[in-house]
Amino acid sequence: MASYSIRWKHSAIKELRRMDRAAVPKLLAAVAALADEPMPNGCKKLQGADHLWRIRVGEYRVVYSVDSGVLSIEVIRVGHRQSVYRR
């Protein structure tokens, strides 16, 4: 199976920089694992969106989109579970 490339939105990088320093390595490891398995066990499709998925990393969530045609994953949002779904 081919490996997916991972792209980060600028806003997701900014959110990551503002997070608790202890959670950042876990989040980066979880996102890196998406390159091999873009829809791991425990991932959920977000309602109301065609290509958005989320994974849990402790109390934090990573919202991302998968483009299987180009083999790319784009990280849209990263944040605490209470605030990541708000717009």
JOKAHU-V953612 format. One record per backbone hydrogen bond with DSSP energy under -0.5 kcal/mol. CO is the residue of the C=O (numbers start at 1). NH is the residue of the N-H. If there is no record, write none. Layout:
co:CO nh:NH
co:CO nh:NH
This chain:
co:5 nh:7
co:5 nh:73
co:7 nh:75
co:9 nh:13
co:10 nh:14
co:11 nh:15
co:12 nh:16
co:13 nh:17
co:14 nh:18
co:16 nh:19
co:20 nh:23
co:20 nh:24
co:21 nh:25
co:23 nh:27
co:24 nh:28
co:25 nh:29
co:26 nh:30
co:27 nh:31
co:28 nh:32
co:29 nh:33
co:30 nh:34
co:31 nh:34
co:32 nh:35
co:33 nh:36
co:33 nh:37
co:35 nh:4
co:37 nh:40
co:40 nh:43
co:44 nh:54
co:46 nh:49
co:51 nh:66
co:52 nh:46
co:53 nh:64
co:54 nh:44
co:55 nh:62
co:57 nh:60
co:59 nh:81
co:60 nh:57
co:61 nh:79
co:62 nh:55
co:63 nh:76
co:63 nh:77
co:64 nh:53
co:65 nh:74
co:66 nh:68
co:67 nh:71
co:67 nh:72
co:71 nh:5
co:72 nh:67
co:73 nh:7
co:73 nh:75
co:74 nh:65
co:74 nh:76
co:75 nh:9
co:77 nh:63
co:79 nh:61
co:80 nh:83
co:80 nh:84
co:83 nh:86
